[in-house]
Amino acid sequence: MPYPPDHKPLGLPFVELQSIDSTNNYARQQIHDELAQHGMTIFSHEQVAGKGQRGKTWSSEKGANIMMSVIVKPGPVRVDQQFQLNTCVAVAVHEFFSHYADGGTKIKWPNDLFWQDRKAGGVLIESIVGSRESGAGTWDWAIIGIGININQTAFPSHLPNPVSLTQITGKIFEPVKLAKQLCGVLEKNFTMLVKGGFEKIYATYLDHLYKKDTAVKFKKNNRVFEATIRSVSPSGKLIVQHAIEEEFDFGEIEWVM
């Protein structure tokens, strides 16, 4: 994976906004308007239309949490290497959160942040692939959307198992300060990735995989089944075993929590 020639540290510039629909939308508009640069980070104290995985929304109390998007220019890199960035980000978020939360922090495939069976955060990476300038098959930009529960203590009833850093530690934090710290951890891991360190990052990802070697319930095509999580392939497929060992792409199955 080549190192971006115009590389700047992730987190610079750091754009702090009071309220916006979605930091990922803002980042995408920056790219569209040719104002984006590698490392640019958009942090908002409030999102009115935050994005989650599988088309879901991300709910967050105003001023309480980390809601940010980091713009990355990955190379270009082959499209089939996108899970490498996913792994890099998931490991960085895990490392950051584990620094404050003692024990029990895991990565729920593909990139959710869990603490003792409760969701503390999530990652949504949106890719811009094969623009007219660079040609098909190249990965021009990635928008890394990150949401982490920091100080929030009351959550909407439709969220079944959320948790925040304040609930875990009993302390109040400064979300902007923590967001900038997280950018430093992301930069460290991204630098390792582009310098050929994927195997080390991948091994760390597997070490902290949520429910590894545990039987859990999944749903596929409205059918619920139980399977044991064995691993995740280097390309990002979840490897589970029930009658036989199978691999699933993200979106093929969903967790039943």
N, C-alpha and C positions, 0 to 999 in steps of 0.2 A: 504494500500500500504506500504510494508516494506521499511525501510530506508536501503540504500546500506551499507553493513558492512565495505567496504573499502572507505567510502565516503570522498571525497576531494571537496573543494569549486569549483563550476563551474567557469571556467576561469583559472584554474591552472592544468598543466602548460599552458602558453599562447605562442603559436607558431606563430611567425610573418614571413610571406613569402612575397617576392616581386611579384611573378607571378606564377600562377598555372592554370591547366585546370578548376578544381572545388574543392572547399574546402570540399564538401561532398565526392567526390571521394578520396581525400587525407585521410580523416577520415576513410572511409571504408577500405582503404589499411592498415592503422594503425591497425585496428581491425583484418584484415586478417593475418597480420604479427605478431599478438599477442604483439603489442607495445602500444596498446591503454590503457588508464586508465580513469576512471570516472572523468569528469571535464575538460579533455583536450580540449583546444580550438584552432582552426586553423583559423588564420586571414590572408587574402591575400590582397595586394594592387591592384592586378589585377587578374581577372578570364577570361580566354579565352573561356571557355565552361561552364559558370555558369548555374545551374539548377533552373527551376521554376516549378510551378504546372502544371499538365496535360501534361508533356513532353515538356513544353516550355522552352526556354532559358531565363537567367536573364542577361540583358544588364547593364553594369556599366562602367563609366569612370574610368580610372586608377588613383588610389590614392585619389579618391574623396569621397568614400562611405564606409559603413560598409559591408563587405562580409566575413562572418565567419561561422564556423560550431563548434558546441559543442557536445562532445561525452558524453553520459549519459548511465549509467548502472542502469536501473530502478528497479531492484529488486531481482529476476524476478517478473513480474507482469502479470496478466492474459491478454491475447491478446485483450479481449473485453474492456479493460480499456485504450486503447491507446489514446482515445480522451481526457482523463484527462490530459495527458501531453501536447497535442495540446492546450487545453484551458489554461493551466498554462503558456505556452510560449507566446501565443497570448496576454494574460493579462499583462505579464511582458514587452513585446515589446510596448504595448499601454502605460503602465505606464511610461516607459523610454522616449518615444517620447513626451508624453503629458507634461513632465517636461520642455521641451524646446519650444514646439509649443502651443501657447495659444488657447484653445478651438477648437472644431471641429474634434478632433481625434476619429476615430471609428475603430471597428474590423469588417471587411467584411468576412462573413462566407466563408470558415472555419477559415482562419487565416491571411488574408491580412490586412495590415495597411493602413487606408485611412485618409486623412485630407480634409475635405470639398469637397467630391466627387472626390478627386484626389488620386492616389495611391502613397504612400510614402515608402512602403516596403512590404516584403512578407516572409513567413516562409515555409520551406519544411522539413518535418520530415520523415526520412527514417528509417525503423525498421529492425532489424535482429532478427528473431523469431525462436525458437525451434532448436537450434544447437544440434549437437550430444552429447555435453557435458551435456547439461541441460535438454534435452528431449523436445518433441513436446508440444506446447501450452504455452511455456514460452517466455518471452520477454527479450532477452539477452542484446541487445544494441539498443540505439536510437541515430541517428545522426541528430542534430537540425541545419539545415541550415537557416541562417538569412541574408537577404539583406535589407539594409535601405539606402535610398537616403539622403546623408548628404550635400555635397558641390556642387553636379552636377547641372548645370543650363541649359545645352543643352542636349536634349534626341533624340534618333532615332525617325523618323517620324511614325514608325509603333506602337509606344507606345502612346495610345490615350489620357491618362490623368495623366502623372506622375507629381510629385512634390517633392521638396527636402527641407530639413531643412533650408538651406541657402535662398531658395526662400521665405520661410514662414517668417523667422526672419530677413533677411538681414545681417546675421552674417556668418563668416567663422569658422569652427570647426576643431578639430583634430580627425580624424576618429578612430585612435588607442586608444586614451584616452576615447572617447565615447564608443568604443567597450568594454573596460574594465569596464566602468561604467555599461553598459548593463549586463555584466556577473554578477555583484553584484545584480542587480534586478532579474535576472533569478535565482540566488542562493536563494534569499529570498523567491521567489514564489515556487521554487522546494522544499525547506525545508517545507514550509507550506503544500504543496501537500502530501509529504510522511508522514507527521505527522497527516494526516486525515483532511486536510483543503479544500478538493475539493469543498464542498458546497459553501464556501465563494468565492473561485476563480470562480466557475461557475456562481454565482450571479453577480459578477463583469463583467464577460464576457457578460452576457445578458444585463446588464445596458448599455454597450457600443456597442451593436450590431448595425451595419450599416443598415440603412433603416428599422429598426423595426417599425411595424405597418404602413408601407408604401407600396403602390402598385408598383411593379417593374416588368420588363420583364425578362423571362427566356426562355431557349431553351431546349427542350427534343426531341431527335430523329428528328431533323430538323424542329420541330414544335415550334413556338414562342407563348408563352402565358403570360398573366399578372396575378400576384398573390400578395397577401399581406403577407409580412413576419410577422409571429407571434412570433416565438421563435426558439430555437435550443434545441433538446432533450439532456439529459445527455450523451447519446451515440454518439452524434454528428450529428444527422439528422436535416436538416433544415425543420422547420414546416411552411408551407405556406397555405393560404386559397384563393381559388377562388370559384368555385361552391361548393366544399367541402374542408375540411381541410385535407392536405396530408403531409407526411414526405418523404424527399429525402436524400439519402446518397450522399456524395461528389462523383462526377463523373457521377451521374444520370442526373443531370441538369447543365446548365452553365448560368452564368449571361449574359444578353444582355445589354451592357453599351452604 
